[in-house]
Amino acid sequence: MKKDIIVTAKTVEEAALEGASQLGVNREDITLDVLEEPKKGFLGIGSSPARVKITYILKPLEAAKSFIETLLRDLGIAGEIKIHDDGSGESLITIEGDGVSALIGHHGDTLEAFQYLVNLAANKKDDEERQYTRITINIENYREKREETLRKLATKMAAKVKKTGKNIALEPMNAYERRIIHAEIQKIEGVSTNSVGVEGNRRVIIFPEGAAKPTELTKPERKPRNAKKGGKRFDKQGAEKRGDKPHREKGEYNKTERRPERKPEGDTPRPTYKRPDTPRPAPRKIEKAKDLDSYFAKLKEFSSTNQSNN
């Protein structure tokens, strides 16, 4: 992600210093594109200043913070952003404030999508020397609360597997949550885990240690359609002996019985639908944003439209 501004000054170097000051960065961190060279003129007549385009490429954490600030502002959410970076290539960004919990979603689904967008913005390849930075987003300490819930769930399901001897498949989880389950189960003797399914619907299966490793999700056995409680079938001969109404198999009917004919109400025939001659309108084509710049434009347009409607 980068920022561009156009500055005019007497000389190119003065324009560069002015541009760096406006962007709040050092002179050596910017690049210059001279649009117009300065002209001295004759006795001050016909002189013109230099016109320079100043470009600054944001560092990964700066780009991430800028993206989050823009998103929160367009959504009308006030939040405090804190960046924790130890220089290892992995950073943590915490967000706190009124209304920011709306970015968590059900079981953190919205938070995961939000974190994915932040990582895209932070690691956009604007130059070849840019190093990848993995960013984790935490909102209102949700990560800690969710981790504690998952650890309790793993312990509870492990005890159930050891008691029944049957496999238990947990709900679909992302990679971060599956790692928590795997790590907690490794501390418990007698049970093991394996992940099955495709990404987006991948889940953890807890199974007894020593049993065959599950490689796919097994479906529960279905009862026969005509089975009664207790495992007995309702047979035709038994019903006749008891004097009950016999059970009719599919397609079987009593020829002596006649179904009453269904007549339409009134004398008017039932209306029939006729397809119009006019051609159907072509389906609306939804264009996907090709980059983050167009995403910002669409986001601002959406925000201004909602404000005008309200």
C-alpha atoms as a printed R data frame, in Angstrom:
    type eleno elety resid chain resno       x       y       z
1   ATOM     1    CA   MET     A     1   0.000   0.000   0.000
2   ATOM     2    CA   LYS     A     2   1.310   3.437  -0.863
3   ATOM     3    CA   LYS     A     3   0.445   7.106  -0.507
4   ATOM     4    CA   ASP     A     4   0.845   9.693  -3.266
5   ATOM     5    CA   ILE     A     5   0.759  13.491  -3.045
6   ATOM     6    CA   ILE     A     6   1.686  16.249  -5.488
7   ATOM     7    CA   VAL     A     7   3.753  19.172  -4.145
8   ATOM     8    CA   THR     A     8   4.864  22.422  -5.783
9   ATOM     9    CA   ALA     A     9   7.933  24.341  -4.631
10  ATOM    10    CA   LYS     A    10  10.723  26.518  -5.993
11  ATOM    11    CA   THR     A    11  13.051  23.551  -6.432
12  ATOM    12    CA   VAL     A    12  12.650  19.783  -6.648
13  ATOM    13    CA   GLU     A    13  14.495  19.258  -3.368
14  ATOM    14    CA   GLU     A    14  12.261  21.727  -1.526
15  ATOM    15    CA   ALA     A    15   9.235  19.881  -2.901
16  ATOM    16    CA   ALA     A    16  10.689  16.581  -1.679
17  ATOM    17    CA   LEU     A    17  11.239  17.921   1.839
18  ATOM    18    CA   GLU     A    18   7.768  19.432   1.917
19  ATOM    19    CA   GLY     A    19   6.183  16.180   0.744
20  ATOM    20    CA   ALA     A    20   8.041  14.090   3.321
21  ATOM    21    CA   SER     A    21   6.918  16.506   6.034
22  ATOM    22    CA   GLN     A    22   3.265  16.252   4.953
23  ATOM    23    CA   LEU     A    23   3.422  12.456   4.941
24  ATOM    24    CA   GLY     A    24   5.196  12.380   8.288
25  ATOM    25    CA   VAL     A    25   8.168  10.332   7.037
26  ATOM    26    CA   ASN     A    26  11.864  10.804   6.414
27  ATOM    27    CA   ARG     A    27  13.253  12.227   3.175
28  ATOM    28    CA   GLU     A    28  15.081   8.979   2.302
29  ATOM    29    CA   ASP     A    29  11.858   6.927   2.552
30  ATOM    30    CA   ILE     A    30  10.111   8.620  -0.372
31  ATOM    31    CA   THR     A    31  10.451   8.421  -4.142
32  ATOM    32    CA   LEU     A    32  10.124  11.356  -6.543
33  ATOM    33    CA   ASP     A    33   8.485  11.740  -9.913
34  ATOM    34    CA   VAL     A    34   9.180  15.205 -11.362
35  ATOM    35    CA   LEU     A    35   6.113  16.307 -13.309
36  ATOM    36    CA   GLU     A    36   7.390  19.815 -14.164
37  ATOM    37    CA   GLU     A    37  10.878  21.211 -13.827
38  ATOM    38    CA   PRO     A    38  11.198  24.685 -12.257
39  ATOM    39    CA   LYS     A    39  11.698  27.657 -14.594
40  ATOM    40    CA   LYS     A    40  13.542  30.799 -13.518
41  ATOM    41    CA   GLY     A    41  12.258  33.130 -16.251
42  ATOM    42    CA   PHE     A    42  13.742  36.539 -17.002
43  ATOM    43    CA   LEU     A    43  13.750  39.032 -14.139
44  ATOM    44    CA   GLY     A    44  11.071  36.932 -12.449
45  ATOM    45    CA   ILE     A    45   8.810  37.041 -15.480
46  ATOM    46    CA   GLY     A    46   7.657  33.651 -16.754
47  ATOM    47    CA   SER     A    47   9.054  31.720 -13.800
48  ATOM    48    CA   SER     A    48   7.211  28.599 -12.589
49  ATOM    49    CA   PRO     A    49   7.766  26.286  -9.585
50  ATOM    50    CA   ALA     A    50   8.654  22.637  -9.653
51  ATOM    51    CA   ARG     A    51   5.764  20.177  -9.584
52  ATOM    52    CA   VAL     A    52   6.694  16.843  -8.024
53  ATOM    53    CA   LYS     A    53   4.756  13.652  -7.254
54  ATOM    54    CA   ILE     A    54   5.828  12.237  -3.869
55  ATOM    55    CA   THR     A    55   5.260   8.501  -3.234
56  ATOM    56    CA   TYR     A    56   5.680   6.701   0.069
57  ATOM    57    CA   ILE     A    57   5.274   2.916   0.358
58  ATOM    58    CA   LEU     A    58   3.853   2.024   3.753
59  ATOM    59    CA   LYS     A    59   5.544  -0.655   5.805
60  ATOM    60    CA   PRO     A    60   3.421  -3.763   6.576
61  ATOM    61    CA   LEU     A    61   2.236  -2.677  10.029
62  ATOM    62    CA   GLU     A    62   1.644   0.903   8.836
63  ATOM    63    CA   ALA     A    63  -0.446  -0.409   5.937
64  ATOM    64    CA   ALA     A    64  -2.391  -2.679   8.301
65  ATOM    65    CA   LYS     A    65  -3.148   0.177  10.680
66  ATOM    66    CA   SER     A    66  -4.208   2.462   7.819
67  ATOM    67    CA   PHE     A    67  -6.536  -0.232   6.473
68  ATOM    68    CA   ILE     A    68  -8.130  -0.828   9.893
69  ATOM    69    CA   GLU     A    69  -8.601   2.905  10.515
70  ATOM    70    CA   THR     A    70 -10.278   3.333   7.116
71  ATOM    71    CA   LEU     A    71 -12.591   0.367   7.679
72  ATOM    72    CA   LEU     A    72 -13.603   1.439  11.180
73  ATOM    73    CA   ARG     A    73 -14.210   5.008  10.017
74  ATOM    74    CA   ASP     A    74 -16.371   3.932   7.070
75  ATOM    75    CA   LEU     A    75 -18.380   1.581   9.306
76  ATOM    76    CA   GLY     A    76 -18.885   4.287  11.920
77  ATOM    77    CA   ILE     A    77 -17.069   2.340  14.662
78  ATOM    78    CA   ALA     A    78 -14.746   4.021  17.146
79  ATOM    79    CA   GLY     A    79 -11.933   1.743  18.254
80  ATOM    80    CA   GLU     A    80  -8.465   2.002  19.778
81  ATOM    81    CA   ILE     A    81  -5.752   0.200  17.785
82  ATOM    82    CA   LYS     A    82  -2.617  -1.141  19.488
83  ATOM    83    CA   ILE     A    83   0.259  -2.841  17.650
84  ATOM    84    CA   HIS     A    84   2.539  -5.363  19.369
85  ATOM    85    CA   ASP     A    85   5.624  -6.243  17.302
86  ATOM    86    CA   ASP     A    86   8.660  -8.175  18.525
87  ATOM    87    CA   GLY     A    87  10.482  -8.112  15.181
88  ATOM    88    CA   SER     A    88  10.051 -11.861  14.536
89  ATOM    89    CA   GLY     A    89   7.845 -11.402  11.465
90  ATOM    90    CA   GLU     A    90   4.652 -12.088  13.439
91  ATOM    91    CA   SER     A    91   2.693  -9.223  15.002
92  ATOM    92    CA   LEU     A    92  -0.438  -8.825  17.093
93  ATOM    93    CA   ILE     A    93  -2.947  -5.987  16.651
94  ATOM    94    CA   THR     A    94  -5.573  -5.499  19.354
95  ATOM    95    CA   ILE     A    95  -8.726  -3.421  18.873
96  ATOM    96    CA   GLU     A    96 -10.920  -2.220  21.721
97  ATOM    97    CA   GLY     A    97 -13.834   0.179  21.927
98  ATOM    98    CA   ASP     A    98 -17.595   0.526  21.680
99  ATOM    99    CA   GLY     A    99 -19.111  -1.430  18.811
100 ATOM   100    CA   VAL     A   100 -15.955  -3.281  17.739
101 ATOM   101    CA   SER     A   101 -17.472  -6.590  18.903
102 ATOM   102    CA   ALA     A   102 -19.572  -6.486  15.705
103 ATOM   103    CA   LEU     A   103 -16.374  -7.476  13.857
104 ATOM   104    CA   ILE     A   104 -16.166 -10.815  15.721
105 ATOM   105    CA   GLY     A   105 -19.198 -12.645  14.342
106 ATOM   106    CA   HIS     A   106 -20.400 -16.177  15.103
107 ATOM   107    CA   HIS     A   107 -17.485 -18.162  16.550
108 ATOM   108    CA   GLY     A   108 -15.112 -15.546  15.143
109 ATOM   109    CA   ASP     A   109 -16.091 -16.011  11.467
110 ATOM   110    CA   THR     A   110 -16.149 -12.255  10.793
111 ATOM   111    CA   LEU     A   111 -12.919 -11.784  12.755
112 ATOM   112    CA   GLU     A   112 -11.138 -14.376  10.588
113 ATOM   113    CA   ALA     A   113 -12.329 -12.670   7.383
114 ATOM   114    CA   PHE     A   114 -11.298  -9.272   8.772
115 ATOM   115    CA   GLN     A   115  -7.852 -10.624   9.706
116 ATOM   116    CA   TYR     A   116  -7.465 -12.046   6.188
117 ATOM   117    CA   LEU     A   117  -8.147  -8.628   4.615
118 ATOM   118    CA   VAL     A   118  -5.705  -6.925   6.983
119 ATOM   119    CA   ASN     A   119  -2.950  -9.368   6.000
120 ATOM   120    CA   LEU     A   120  -3.685  -8.734   2.314
121 ATOM   121    CA   ALA     A   121  -3.382  -4.979   2.828
122 ATOM   122    CA   ALA     A   122  -0.204  -5.287   4.898
123 ATOM   123    CA   ASN     A   123   1.611  -7.632   2.521
124 ATOM   124    CA   LYS     A   124   0.658  -6.110  -0.820
125 ATOM   125    CA   LYS     A   125   3.745  -6.357  -3.035
126 ATOM   126    CA   ASP     A   126   4.516  -2.718  -3.834
127 ATOM   127    CA   ASP     A   127   8.255  -3.373  -3.960
128 ATOM   128    CA   GLU     A   128  10.531  -6.395  -4.267
129 ATOM   129    CA   GLU     A   129  12.253  -5.917  -0.898
130 ATOM   130    CA   ARG     A   130   8.993  -6.135   1.072
131 ATOM   131    CA   GLN     A   131   9.108  -8.969   3.640
132 ATOM   132    CA   TYR     A   132   5.988 -10.915   4.631
133 ATOM   133    CA   THR     A   133   4.545 -10.135   8.052
134 ATOM   134    CA   ARG     A   134   1.931 -12.418   9.627
135 ATOM   135    CA   ILE     A   135  -0.616 -10.358  11.566
136 ATOM   136    CA   THR     A   136  -3.073 -11.669  14.153
137 ATOM   137    CA   ILE     A   137  -6.107  -9.553  15.061
138 ATOM   138    CA   ASN     A   138  -7.629  -9.745  18.547
139 ATOM   139    CA   ILE     A   139 -10.848  -7.861  19.396
140 ATOM   140    CA   GLU     A   140 -12.030  -7.407  22.988
141 ATOM   141    CA   ASN     A   141  -9.820 -10.336  24.138
142 ATOM   142    CA   TYR     A   142 -11.919 -12.742  22.051
143 ATOM   143    CA   ARG     A   143  -8.949 -15.000  21.273
144 ATOM   144    CA   GLU     A   144  -8.310 -15.774  24.957
145 ATOM   145    CA   LYS     A   145 -11.988 -16.425  25.682
146 ATOM   146    CA   ARG     A   146 -12.413 -18.677  22.655
147 ATOM   147    CA   GLU     A   147  -9.233 -20.617  23.465
148 ATOM   148    CA   GLU     A   148 -10.460 -21.356  26.986
149 ATOM   149    CA   THR     A   149 -13.821 -22.552  25.610
150 ATOM   150    CA   LEU     A   150 -12.119 -24.854  23.098
151 ATOM   151    CA   ARG     A   151  -9.837 -26.384  25.740
152 ATOM   152    CA   LYS     A   152 -12.832 -27.217  27.929
153 ATOM   153    CA   LEU     A   153 -14.638 -28.678  24.915
154 ATOM   154    CA   ALA     A   154 -11.646 -30.881  24.040
155 ATOM   155    CA   THR     A   155 -11.414 -32.221  27.608
156 ATOM   156    CA   LYS     A   156 -15.149 -32.956  27.750
157 ATOM   157    CA   MET     A   157 -15.276 -34.725  24.367
158 ATOM   158    CA   ALA     A   158 -12.123 -36.749  25.172
159 ATOM   159    CA   ALA     A   159 -13.772 -38.098  28.322
160 ATOM   160    CA   LYS     A   160 -16.847 -39.063  26.291
161 ATOM   161    CA   VAL     A   161 -14.737 -40.896  23.684
162 ATOM   162    CA   LYS     A   162 -12.904 -42.853  26.395
163 ATOM   163    CA   LYS     A   163 -16.217 -43.831  27.981
164 ATOM   164    CA   THR     A   164 -18.084 -44.889  24.822
165 ATOM   165    CA   GLY     A   165 -15.159 -46.006  22.668
166 ATOM   166    CA   LYS     A   166 -16.680 -44.213  19.658
167 ATOM   167    CA   ASN     A   167 -15.302 -41.410  17.508
168 ATOM   168    CA   ILE     A   168 -16.643 -37.869  17.943
169 ATOM   169    CA   ALA     A   169 -16.468 -35.248  15.192
170 ATOM   170    CA   LEU     A   170 -16.410 -31.621  16.298
171 ATOM   171    CA   GLU     A   171 -17.939 -28.704  14.409
172 ATOM   172    CA   PRO     A   172 -15.985 -27.174  11.481
173 ATOM   173    CA   MET     A   173 -13.139 -24.923  12.685
174 ATOM   174    CA   ASN     A   174 -10.385 -22.830  11.176
175 ATOM   175    CA   ALA     A   175  -6.726 -23.841  11.382
176 ATOM   176    CA   TYR     A   176  -6.058 -21.729  14.490
177 ATOM   177    CA   GLU     A   177  -8.872 -23.368  16.487
178 ATOM   178    CA   ARG     A   178  -7.999 -26.872  15.272
179 ATOM   179    CA   ARG     A   179  -4.439 -26.415  16.549
180 ATOM   180    CA   ILE     A   180  -5.833 -25.622  20.014
181 ATOM   181    CA   ILE     A   181  -7.899 -28.837  20.011
182 ATOM   182    CA   HIS     A   182  -4.940 -30.958  18.827
183 ATOM   183    CA   ALA     A   183  -2.635 -29.465  21.462
184 ATOM   184    CA   GLU     A   184  -5.120 -30.070  24.297
185 ATOM   185    CA   ILE     A   185  -5.884 -33.664  23.271
186 ATOM   186    CA   GLN     A   186  -2.147 -34.487  23.187
187 ATOM   187    CA   LYS     A   187  -2.107 -33.930  26.963
188 ATOM   188    CA   ILE     A   188  -4.794 -36.609  27.512
189 ATOM   189    CA   GLU     A   189  -3.922 -40.318  27.446
190 ATOM   190    CA   GLY     A   190  -6.112 -42.813  25.616
191 ATOM   191    CA   VAL     A   191  -7.358 -40.523  22.823
192 ATOM   192    CA   SER     A   192  -5.978 -38.991  19.658
193 ATOM   193    CA   THR     A   193  -7.124 -36.568  16.940
194 ATOM   194    CA   ASN     A   194  -7.135 -36.142  13.192
195 ATOM   195    CA   SER     A   195  -8.463 -33.399  10.893
196 ATOM   196    CA   VAL     A   196 -10.703 -34.400   7.969
197 ATOM   197    CA   GLY     A   197 -12.577 -32.515   5.255
198 ATOM   198    CA   VAL     A   198 -11.750 -29.665   2.931
199 ATOM   199    CA   GLU     A   199 -10.755 -26.186   4.075
200 ATOM   200    CA   GLY     A   200 -13.828 -24.180   5.047
201 ATOM   201    CA   ASN     A   201 -15.557 -27.341   6.296
202 ATOM   202    CA   ARG     A   202 -12.589 -29.037   7.966
203 ATOM   203    CA   ARG     A   203 -13.168 -30.490  11.413
204 ATOM   204    CA   VAL     A   204 -11.361 -32.447  14.138
205 ATOM   205    CA   ILE     A   205 -12.278 -36.068  14.921
206 ATOM   206    CA   ILE     A   206 -11.402 -37.390  18.389
207 ATOM   207    CA   PHE     A   207 -10.955 -41.177  18.428
208 ATOM   208    CA   PRO     A   208  -9.695 -43.841  20.878
209 ATOM   209    CA   GLU     A   209  -5.949 -44.339  20.859
210 ATOM   210    CA   GLY     A   210  -4.990 -47.529  19.047
211 ATOM   211    CA   ALA     A   211  -8.091 -47.521  16.827
212 ATOM   212    CA   ALA     A   212  -7.985 -46.966  13.078
213 ATOM   213    CA   LYS     A   213  -7.195 -43.377  12.191
214 ATOM   214    CA   PRO     A   214 -10.328 -41.763  10.673
215 ATOM   215    CA   THR     A   215  -9.707 -40.214   7.266
216 ATOM   216    CA   GLU     A   216 -13.248 -39.082   6.462
217 ATOM   217    CA   LEU     A   217 -16.438 -38.130   8.229
218 ATOM   218    CA   THR     A   218 -18.758 -41.138   8.619
219 ATOM   219    CA   LYS     A   219 -22.514 -40.654   8.395
220 ATOM   220    CA   PRO     A   220 -24.769 -42.055  11.160
221 ATOM   221    CA   GLU     A   221 -26.759 -45.192  10.339
222 ATOM   222    CA   ARG     A   222 -30.348 -44.589   9.271
223 ATOM   223    CA   LYS     A   223 -33.278 -46.646  10.588
224 ATOM   224    CA   PRO     A   224 -35.610 -48.427   8.119
225 ATOM   225    CA   ARG     A   225 -38.528 -46.288   7.022
226 ATOM   226    CA   ASN     A   226 -41.157 -48.842   8.136
227 ATOM   227    CA   ALA     A   227 -39.481 -49.729  11.432
228 ATOM   228    CA   LYS     A   228 -41.418 -49.189  14.661
229 ATOM   229    CA   LYS     A   229 -39.966 -48.566  18.078
230 ATOM   230    CA   GLY     A   230 -38.501 -51.765  19.449
231 ATOM   231    CA   GLY     A   231 -37.335 -52.980  16.026
232 ATOM   232    CA   LYS     A   232 -40.618 -54.687  14.962
233 ATOM   233    CA   ARG     A   233 -42.078 -54.175  11.500
234 ATOM   234    CA   PHE     A   234 -45.744 -53.442  10.998
235 ATOM   235    CA   ASP     A   235 -46.837 -56.426   8.915
236 ATOM   236    CA   LYS     A   236 -50.087 -56.773   7.001
237 ATOM   237    CA   GLN     A   237 -51.039 -60.234   8.316
238 ATOM   238    CA   GLY     A   238 -50.564 -59.250  11.940
239 ATOM   239    CA   ALA     A   239 -52.859 -56.259  11.445
240 ATOM   240    CA   GLU     A   240 -55.575 -58.485   9.946
241 ATOM   241    CA   LYS     A   241 -55.386 -60.885  12.910
242 ATOM   242    CA   ARG     A   242 -55.846 -58.001  15.372
243 ATOM   243    CA   GLY     A   243 -58.662 -56.526  13.349
244 ATOM   244    CA   ASP     A   244 -56.746 -53.339  12.667
245 ATOM   245    CA   LYS     A   245 -56.702 -51.555   9.354
246 ATOM   246    CA   PRO     A   246 -54.047 -53.332   7.262
247 ATOM   247    CA   HIS     A   247 -50.973 -51.448   6.193
248 ATOM   248    CA   ARG     A   248 -50.852 -50.784   2.471
249 ATOM   249    CA   GLU     A   249 -47.615 -51.094   0.607
250 ATOM   250    CA   LYS     A   250 -46.545 -48.408  -1.828
251 ATOM   251    CA   GLY     A   251 -48.739 -48.523  -4.948
252 ATOM   252    CA   GLU     A   252 -51.327 -50.867  -3.358
253 ATOM   253    CA   TYR     A   253 -54.968 -49.784  -3.140
254 ATOM   254    CA   ASN     A   254 -58.423 -51.266  -2.579
255 ATOM   255    CA   LYS     A   255 -60.321 -51.515  -5.863
256 ATOM   256    CA   THR     A   256 -63.684 -51.402  -4.070
257 ATOM   257    CA   GLU     A   257 -62.913 -47.971  -2.709
258 ATOM   258    CA   ARG     A   258 -63.397 -45.007  -5.009
259 ATOM   259    CA   ARG     A   259 -61.876 -41.676  -4.366
260 ATOM   260    CA   PRO     A   260 -64.251 -38.726  -4.739
261 ATOM   261    CA   GLU     A   261 -63.635 -36.683  -7.840
262 ATOM   262    CA   ARG     A   262 -62.225 -33.230  -7.187
263 ATOM   263    CA   LYS     A   263 -64.224 -30.544  -8.927
264 ATOM   264    CA   PRO     A   264 -63.182 -26.947  -9.254
265 ATOM   265    CA   GLU     A   265 -65.154 -24.449  -7.236
266 ATOM   266    CA   GLY     A   266 -67.746 -22.604  -9.324
267 ATOM   267    CA   ASP     A   267 -68.159 -22.828 -13.099
268 ATOM   268    CA   THR     A   268 -65.010 -20.916 -13.995
269 ATOM   269    CA   PRO     A   269 -62.070 -23.102 -15.113
270 ATOM   270    CA   ARG     A   270 -58.793 -22.913 -13.263
271 ATOM   271    CA   PRO     A   271 -56.549 -20.222 -14.784
272 ATOM   272    CA   THR     A   272 -53.360 -21.398 -16.460
273 ATOM   273    CA   TYR     A   273 -50.055 -19.585 -16.380
274 ATOM   274    CA   LYS     A   274 -48.738 -18.280 -19.680
275 ATOM   275    CA   ARG     A   275 -45.127 -17.225 -19.986
276 ATOM   276    CA   PRO     A   276 -44.792 -13.622 -21.235
277 ATOM   277    CA   ASP     A   277 -43.352 -13.066 -24.703
278 ATOM   278    CA   THR     A   278 -40.890 -10.456 -23.511
279 ATOM   279    CA   PRO     A   279 -37.349 -11.821 -23.000
280 ATOM   280    CA   ARG     A   280 -36.005 -12.162 -19.497
281 ATOM   281    CA   PRO     A   281 -33.575  -9.480 -18.353
282 ATOM   282    CA   ALA     A   282 -29.944 -10.512 -18.341
283 ATOM   283    CA   PRO     A   283 -28.638 -11.336 -14.857
284 ATOM   284    CA   ARG     A   284 -26.740  -8.531 -13.206
285 ATOM   285    CA   LYS     A   285 -23.013  -9.077 -13.362
286 ATOM   286    CA   ILE     A   286 -21.289  -8.492 -10.045
287 ATOM   287    CA   GLU     A   287 -17.724  -7.347 -10.545
288 ATOM   288    CA   LYS     A   288 -15.170  -8.400  -7.983
289 ATOM   289    CA   ALA     A   289 -12.793  -5.745  -6.660
290 ATOM   290    CA   LYS     A   290  -9.432  -6.346  -8.332
291 ATOM   291    CA   ASP     A   291  -7.348  -4.587  -5.715
292 ATOM   292    CA   LEU     A   292  -7.604  -2.825  -2.377
293 ATOM   293    CA   ASP     A   293  -7.875   0.627  -3.962
294 ATOM   294    CA   SER     A   294 -11.138  -0.290  -5.699
295 ATOM   295    CA   TYR     A   295 -12.282  -1.954  -2.467
296 ATOM   296    CA   PHE     A   296 -11.809   1.313  -0.596
297 ATOM   297    CA   ALA     A   297 -13.799   3.165  -3.265
298 ATOM   298    CA   LYS     A   298 -16.678   0.680  -3.041
299 ATOM   299    CA   LEU     A   299 -16.612   0.794   0.758
300 ATOM   300    CA   LYS     A   300 -16.816   4.606   0.816
301 ATOM   301    CA   GLU     A   301 -19.628   4.559  -1.747
302 ATOM   302    CA   PHE     A   302 -21.543   2.048   0.383
303 ATOM   303    CA   SER     A   303 -21.040   4.157   3.507
304 ATOM   304    CA   SER     A   304 -22.187   7.418   1.861
305 ATOM   305    CA   THR     A   305 -25.261   5.691   0.385
306 ATOM   306    CA   ASN     A   306 -26.320   4.366   3.783
307 ATOM   307    CA   GLN     A   307 -25.855   7.770   5.384
308 ATOM   308    CA   SER     A   308 -27.997   9.466   2.729
309 ATOM   309    CA   ASN     A   309 -30.744   6.848   3.155
310 ATOM   310    CA   ASN     A   310 -30.774   7.280   6.910
